[in-house]
Amino acid sequence: MNKDKIIKDIRDKLNCSEEAARKIFREGLRDGMIKVRLDWEVIVTYVISIAVIFSIILAIYRLAT
């Protein structure tokens, strides 16, 4: 889940304001109750996309010269 989804979930379950949910989220991060993990699937997808775009640009450049 991303930050906004977690805050929305806190707001819905505890029936509190957005500001209170953000405060609860920050305290959860600080106290270690909420762990930050990288979404490696998204990171790998971006790296592959950038590599493909770079390869296309390089191929077009080589054809042009």
N, C-alpha and C positions, 0 to 999 in steps of 0.2 A: 504494500500500500504506500501511496505517497503522502506527503505531509498534509495536503488539503483533505484527502479522504479520511485520514486519521482524525483531523480536527472536526470534520463533519460528523464522523461516527461518535466522537466524544460529545459533541453538541446534541446530537439526537438521543443518545442513550441517557445522558445526564440532564437533558432538558435545560441547558444553560445558554448563555449568550456566546457569541463568537469570540469575544474578548476573553471570557472566562475559560472557554475551551482552549484557546491559544496559550493561556497561562498554565493550564493543566498539562498541555503538551510540552511546553518548555521545562516545567518541573519534572515531568517524566523523563525527558532527555537528560537533564542534569543529574537526576537520581539513578539513572541507569535502568529504569523500568521500560524504556523504549530504546531499542538498539537501532543504529543507523547502519544499513547494509546497502552496498552498491548493487544495482540491477545489472549484472554482467551481460545479460541477453541484450539489453538496450545498448550498452557500451560497445559490444562486439558488432551489433548491427550498424551503428554509426561509423565505426572504423572500416568495416567492409564497404559501406556506401561511399565514404570518402576515397577509399582505394579505387573503387570502380570509376568514380568521377575523375580522379586523377589519371587513371589509365585511358579513359576516353579522350580527355584533353591532350594527353601525350600522343595518342594515336592520330588525332586530328592535326596536331602540330607537325608530326613526322610526315603526314600525307601532304601538308601544305608546303613543306620545304624540300 
